[in-house]
Amino acid sequence: MKKYNYITTTLLSGLLAFSSCTDSFDRYNSTAGAYTDDLQEYDFQKQLIPFKTIQTAIVYQTGVDGTDWQYQIMQNLAADMFGGYFHDMNGGFNSQNSSYKLNSGWVGAQWSYTYAQGMPSIANAEELCKKEDYPAFYALTKIMKVAMMHRVSDYYGPIIYKNFGATTPTPESQKDIYTDFFNDLTDAIQVLKTYIASNGPETFQKADIMMPEGKRTYAQWLKFANSLRLRLAMRVSNVDSELAKAQAQAALDPENGGVLETAGETVGEYGVRNPLGGVSGWQEVYMNASMESFLNGYNDPREEKFFAKATGNSGADGEVTELFPIAKTYKGIRQGTALDKDNRYINHSRTTITTSSSIIVMTAAEVWFLRAEAALKGYVDSGKEGEYYEKGVTTSFTQWGAGDVATYLTSNAVPSDYKDAFDTKFNVAAMTAITPKWIDNATKEQKLERIITQKWLALYPDGCEAWAEQRRTGYPKLFKVAVNLSGGTIDTDVMIRRVTFPTDLDATTMGSLKQLLGGNDDGGTRLWWDTGLNKF
């Protein structure tokens, strides 16, 4: 077995555990009815073994009750909150990540678990699925690798990507990593196109948990690859507009197989436990105050699909008495209250996501908003940004079963002010007056704000993508953290820009990562694509 020089102590322990299992492989698989080499070759079983782990590692979960805390520290107490979707009412958490006092164990988890679980399976698939032997599986591995690892890079910046598994796994700058992403997607798209032309859009239903039922075909994966390429193209648009334009045009070239367009094409993780629902079951996934501002202000019909109404505090049994009644309303929690002595927000609005909800990786609504921005920037279909914007909103409404979208698309409603139910010092005025209604004669910056604000709503509940886009564009305009405990490393007005590398990395790797980052390893350092200025 090929041995990998993994990157953290977590990875090392995982490797040892794996080795201890495989040491007995021959002994346990030499009896009658065992999973022999011949059986492994049947119906490509050996090649497809890593795919389940890879797919479930994109939005990380194990599918096992009791392990949802891994998702919680990886994403829910980081991107989901920093991106403006959720907040944990648990008083013990409010003086940590919420208030920019980053918990090193939490913020390092995205790195540790992805490298411990996802990337070894990617490496395994790359060994088993060579381009010349299994071109379709090879292409799918590349697509999943990019889908998984761009989330990690968008958390930290520099990471280990193409050198993973090398004797000396050398980190790369985020700029170089994005070049790798585009190269891998270009390769995968061409391979899939060629394969489909020769073999037809055949399926591999048994191994595919990411495409919806009835769409588990290579042609659908081709659409996902192009859509992912468009996502990353717009991510780099402020730092390298020529690269963004070329990649956006390639992604939207119909000769390359198309992109996601309808609500029924949601890419996700189907038929597995949704860890966000598990964490919510612990009463720890509540509406963020920024979500309240936009959803309430817009009277958005998706609100009831996203969140349950607050039940309100009775004032009994030690509960803090409300300043005004919140029962039967949608009520959120402002980030950074730094209250660590009580759970006063326990009866605010919780997410409707349950353990049986499908995990969302990418939607057609997002793709329409990406196309709207590409049109706004003159990359493709100039002048159609309004049309694509409205298709994005409409597709999101259809996806969530939110009813007729016509009234919403003509609405001049604006986000609402936030009033804390217990302490007026946490009150804050709405950060913007942007409306759902498209305005043709608005400035490009105003059009971009409108596009990204509605895209943010449509991305729900994927906090990783929401936070990345909010950092890249500055939209939507979220409420600032109420209390900043970063010790000056994160500017309250500029807001958090990234999370820190795991503290248990070896000195050589850590030194390389910090050098490639080009700034301090703290939450105030901008990533390569985060320029702080939108470019048109």
Summary of the structure (lengths in Angstrom):
residues: 536
radius of gyration: 23.0
end to end distance: 50.3
largest distance: 74.1
contacts: 1843
relative contact order: 0.14
helix: 49%
strand: 4%
